[in-house]
């Protein structure tokens, strides 16, 4: 029987990874470096070349690949098929040119260094590929994924992922060059290509017609953890299918993200995946650091570091030139080249496979793997140094003129985020849409999602009280958030989150009743309105007109009531009225309905039960008067000014317990 120690044996490596992350990343962020560099250095320190705290780095690397998979899924969620089609020139033009040019130059250098044609070709291709995880992480940290150079960099990365299946099919041909095996190779390549195309078609069909109904069914169950499991199932299942047919797992995850980019569940899925993505991506970077062969670095460090710097400079020069050729400005071309300079994750797949096929020897493979890992370690430093140079240039009065990307920026980016698409939110959005203002709406009611199909804006399934959902919905980029949820506590929670995390975003909030309005005012919201206040005033104005008053007189009377009600609300919020003071002491029922106009006569009871009720209310009113301080001011329009302690009729704009309008 296994001992408790054996059962707990997985904890030391987990704790080691966590400790390395929470120590290494903040240190490098404090000195102005990228979090990627912090993860890489932490991996070097805890790996075999450092303190040897991790016994099996290969196992960690296999798990860490899921981080790249989840990263590509989230990137796919941010795109739409129409945007992907509009990027075809950069994907198949710039992407192909980058891969071919860098592979030829780097492979030519290897050939000149004495490598065989096959070895030089594979190493040149492996180094020409770029690190998707590093590049996207750097672009995300800069906030430049939506810029012109960021869009072109992503197009290059996407082409590289698409080309992996062709590269893998090319390697057997290189291994058997001159051996008369052209026929079998062509047949195998055709079969693998057919499998890949069939798998892609299957994923597209299932994603197009099956995923939305599937997630709608799960959302209707109300089990949020099941939705998390379903999101991971879709992402990892698609990634595994693509791997089985020869494509990369990252490519499969990206395809799944593209298919769900138009889904109403997009932001909720992104919020569910984000925590896993962040941790596993950090683990991936640490696994890359652990893969660096310390003994090889010590043996041939001059040649290795020289080759690393040379590879980075060659890629930066070639890619920057291609970016300029495809329309980027000089600064954008340099920044795009810098983020694409590190060798890609697929180098750790291609190089060992090349050794298995006999294309490269053990020494060349070890050198090339260490070279690829070092480019990932030094590349972020070079990118950060370039950022510093650009900042100095900007400080001297030469601003960065990189233009926003039309490809990745969602057309008509939302200016308003509306949380809650019930009867209140629907009317609000009609007003915004009438003015042509782009709106994003979040709601967790599946029925409301179905109703939203008639509207011309994006509405997503999600819980607006969760910070990760708000981030995924782009709350940091909107001008104001309209909180229209039918939940007092939920609205207050959202206000607190927005004020704490997104101070520049204005908050417009639907208040349930007077007490809720005071609570919102105490939180310094930019605007609040009780959900029935304006409709009740309009109703009262119509009633006066129905009784024969002119529209002008009725409107003036309603406006007078509105002003006095607002004045009373402000005093109650400040605790300047007796009922407000009760609320300030924390009494839930401190705010009671009070008439804004002094009653002409006392309330009259029309039944025995009502007389008993009024009698109790009078006793409570008398007790409140006795409890008041001697110098407490008496509001002119408050009831009981004549000392008779009349009952408090329902004359307030609405009471706390009033029924909702239909």
LINDA-V978411 format. One record per residue. NEAR is the number of other ideal C-beta (glycine too) atoms within 8 Angstrom. Layout:
BEGIN
near
NEAR
NEAR
END
This chain:
BEGIN
near
2
4
6
5
6
7
7
7
7
6
7
7
11
8
8
11
13
8
8
13
13
8
9
13
13
9
9
13
10
6
6
5
10
12
11
11
13
16
15
15
12
15
16
13
11
14
16
8
10
10
5
7
8
13
4
6
11
6
7
15
14
7
9
15
11
10
16
15
15
15
15
15
15
13
12
16
12
9
12
9
9
6
10
11
7
8
12
8
8
13
13
7
9
15
16
10
10
15
15
8
10
15
13
9
11
15
13
10
11
12
9
6
6
3
11
6
9
12
14
13
11
15
17
17
13
16
17
12
12
16
12
15
13
15
14
13
13
13
13
8
8
8
6
10
12
10
12
13
14
15
15
14
13
13
14
16
14
12
15
15
13
9
11
12
13
7
11
11
13
8
14
10
11
13
10
9
8
4
5
4
7
7
6
7
11
8
8
10
10
8
8
13
10
8
10
13
8
9
13
10
8
9
15
10
9
9
12
8
6
9
12
9
8
9
14
12
8
11
13
7
7
5
7
7
6
9
15
9
8
11
11
11
8
11
15
11
8
13
14
10
12
16
11
7
11
10
13
11
13
14
13
17
17
14
15
16
17
12
12
15
13
6
10
10
15
13
13
15
14
11
13
10
14
12
7
11
13
8
9
13
15
13
13
15
16
19
13
16
17
16
13
14
10
9
7
11
13
6
6
8
8
6
7
14
9
8
10
12
9
9
13
14
8
12
16
13
9
13
16
12
9
12
15
10
7
11
5
13
9
7
11
14
15
11
15
16
15
12
14
14
14
14
14
12
13
12
14
12
8
15
16
10
10
16
12
6
10
5
12
13
7
6
6
11
13
10
12
14
14
13
14
15
13
13
16
15
15
12
15
16
10
12
14
12
8
11
10
8
8
11
8
8
10
10
6
6
5
5
5
7
6
12
8
7
11
5
10
11
9
5
4
5
9
13
9
14
16
16
14
14
15
12
5
11
15
10
8
11
14
8
8
11
12
6
6
4
8
9
14
15
15
18
17
8
8
9
6
11
13
7
9
12
6
4
8
3
11
7
13
14
13
15
8
15
7
9
7
9
14
16
11
13
12
11
12
7
6
13
6
12
16
13
14
13
12
7
6
8
6
10
16
11
9
15
14
9
12
13
11
6
8
11
6
3
12
8
13
11
13
13
13
9
11
14
11
12
13
14
10
14
12
7
10
5
11
6
8
11
10
13
9
11
11
7
8
10
12
9
8
10
12
9
8
12
11
6
6
4
9
6
7
6
9
13
9
8
11
13
8
8
12
9
8
10
12
8
8
11
12
9
10
15
10
7
9
7
10
8
11
16
11
11
14
8
7
6
7
5
7
14
12
7
10
11
13
10
6
9
10
3
4
7
8
5
8
4
6
5
6
9
9
8
9
11
8
8
10
11
8
8
12
9
8
9
9
6
5
8
4
4
4
7
4
6
6
6
8
10
9
10
8
4
5
6
8
10
9
10
8
5
8
11
10
10
8
9
3
8
3
6
5
2
END
